[in-house]
Amino acid sequence: MNIYTVVLHSARIKLDLSLNEYCVCDSIYHLSNNPKGKEFGWAYITQENLAIVLGLSERSVLEIIKKLISKGLVETKGHLKKTTPLWYETVVVKSEETSVFGKPSKSEETSPQKVKKLHLKSEETSLNNNNSNKDIKDTCVQDLFEEFWNEYPKRKRDKDKCITTFQNLSKELQLKAVEDVKKRKVEHWDWVKEKFQFVPAPLVYLRNKRWEEEIDGKGKVQVANVYHNPTPTKKVEVQKISV
């Protein structure tokens, strides 16, 4: 679909808009009708990208959008924007009625490539944001799992299955698992005694959500008592034997 913007000066003057204000509003109108947009009927593009494509500053775009809203030409919903029926009736309908003038002159139209850039820039921004958020999330989960794996005492096996199980947990439960392992290594008697022989395999720990099991008072021990408890010595009396 070929998209181009015509500066209809009669409508621009009637709405009391500058050329820049007209271009911003017209760009929002075309973007809101993009069938591949994030939400059809609404334009999804940042002020930064709109400013770059139209050759304006971000501050200018912000002030223009505020003015267009105050004039009842633009509506917003979060980061989404669209033009109102006032713009459609004053500009779009009027443009169709004045088509007898033929094709718009080069001085009256903005470059079709600029509007196309807006579409591509909008889609690219959305895609990059999604990929960036996914990369950040994956990195955080990976770091948390490595901390869990490094803290877990012995019996380390089925790492791939552990990773899958760990990833399926919520962020809150992942943090709980890491903190719980650190705590049990020093406070839980069943874990500490006999040099961690009774510690469950990490996959069993994750699947059974062992962090939900509370450590009672009897389970708390001092690690030093397990490894460094000296064996009591017997006192031997030596008797002198006279010859």
GITA-V441361 format. One line per field, one symbol per residue. phi: phi as a letter, one per 30 degrees, with the letter a starting at -180 (. if undefined). psi: psi as a letter, one per 40 degrees, with the letter a starting at -180 (. if undefined). burial: 1 if it has 24 or more other C-alpha atoms within 12 Angstrom, else 0. A space follows every 50 residues. Layout:
# GITA-V441361
phi = ???
psi = ???
burial = ???
This chain:
# GITA-V441361
phi = .dbbccdddddddddhcdddddddddddddddcddcddbdjbccaddddd ddddicdddddddddedddddicbcbbidcbadcedddddcddddddcdd didddddccddedddddddddddddddddddddddddddddddddddddd dddhhdahddddddddddddeddddddddddedddcccdddddhhidcdd deddeddchdddddcdddddbcedddcbddddccdccccdcdc
psi = hhhihhhgddddddefiidddddddddddddeeheeidhheihhiidddd dddefiidddddddddddddefdiiigbeiiiiidddddddddddddfee eaiiideeiihddddddddddddddddddddddddddddddddddddddd dhhafhifdddddddddeiidddddddddddddddedhddddifffdehi iddddddefeeehihiddehihdddddfhihhiihhhhhhhh.
burial = 00011111101100101011111111111111110011001111111011 10110000001001101110001111000111110110011100100000 00000000111001111111111010000000000000001001100110 01100000000110111000001111110110111111111110010011 1110110000100000000000100000000000000000000
